[in-house]
Each structure stands twice: as C-alpha cells, then as structure tokens.
Amino acid sequence: MAYAPVSDPPHPGAAHLPESVQTAVKLLIVGHFAVGKTTFVNTLSEITPLRTEEVMTEAGAPVDDLAGVSGKTTTTVALDFGRLTLSDTLVLYLFGAPGQQRFAQVWRDMTRGALGALVLADTSRLEESFDVMGRLEEQGIPYAVAINRFAQAPVHGLEELRAALDLLPETPLVTCDARDRRSSTQALISLVEYLQTRLT
C-alpha cells in the first residue's frame, strides 16, 4: 500500500506519535449531512479529536435541510480529525468532511493525499449519498459504504441496499453503529482491506 511518509507536514496530534511509526495513511470519513461522521471519528480516535462544530442558527435553516433529522443543533464547518495507531509502525489519520454542498471546496481540498474513504449512509435518506459518492468517483478515490444504524431508520438487507445505492460488486457494504467502537472498527477494516486488494 502506498503510504505517506511521516515526514510529511505534521497533522494535529502527530507530535505525540512513537518514534517507531514510519508510515501514515490518510482516510476520509464522508457522508451526507447529519449521518454521524463526527460521532464516528470521535468513537475511534485515540486522541482528543479536533472538531470544528458550530451551533446551527436560524440563518442557516434554509441552507441546512433538517427534514428527517431530529435533535441536530450543531454542524461541522471545516473538518473533524482523529488518529488511530494500528501498529508500532503504522498510523491512520481520519478526516471527517462536512456533508453539505456549500462546503464542496473544503471537501475537495481535503481529498488530496487520501488513499480512500468510508461513506456513512442512513437508510432514511439513501438518495443523499449519491452526491457524496459521485464526488469521490470524480476524484478517483476508492471507497467503502457503511450504513450507520439509526433507531427509527428503515431496515433493509445488504443486497437490497447495494442495489438501491447502485454499488459496484467489489465495493464493500457493511452496517455499523458510529457510537460503538467495535462496530466502527469493523467498518474501517472493511475499507482498509478493500484498499489493500486494489494496491496488490
């Protein structure tokens, strides 16, 4: 796998890495608005995550569609950043990107140097995932899809979801609970294993 050397410009939290770490992998955690990206990064990060959440205001109501979203009071305006050390020599940097279309330029800048992306999706709003996947495909970034389980969301089989999302047969599709570390880890593993198959 073509990892970025740790000597690249430092990321937040990089100063506390063990000296044995030789390579760092940049992965994106993406998805539509209010799908659980910040929660996912927070669940997996071994350091206190960097967050850029701001309180949503009435002025933003016409821009950020809250239909189907209950209890949402903040939104990411730049990025979420977390770190996960896999071994003495390998570390993952997790970059959560804002889901709204108005942050498209920030999103495109963030994709630079990323080896892959995990797309979080919600069965209540599957159609909102197409724009996110389309942006990744335009950038040539391979991705896996994880259905984040919400309590009131419809439940469908993976094959039905695969067809609804029009995924290629080789694109990994899993379910997860972004609040649960083990579940989120398994979703991330599905992406990493997929990237390995593409680079061997």
PyMOL commands that set and color helices and strands:
alter all, ss='L'
color gray80, all
select helices_A, chain A and resi 14-16+37-44+58-60+101-110+123-139+158-165+181-199
alter helices_A, ss='H'
color red, helices_A
select strands_A, chain A and resi 4-5+23-31+53-55+74-76+80-85+90-96+116-121+143-148+173-176
alter strands_A, ss='S'
color yellow, strands_A
deselect
rebuild
show_as cartoon
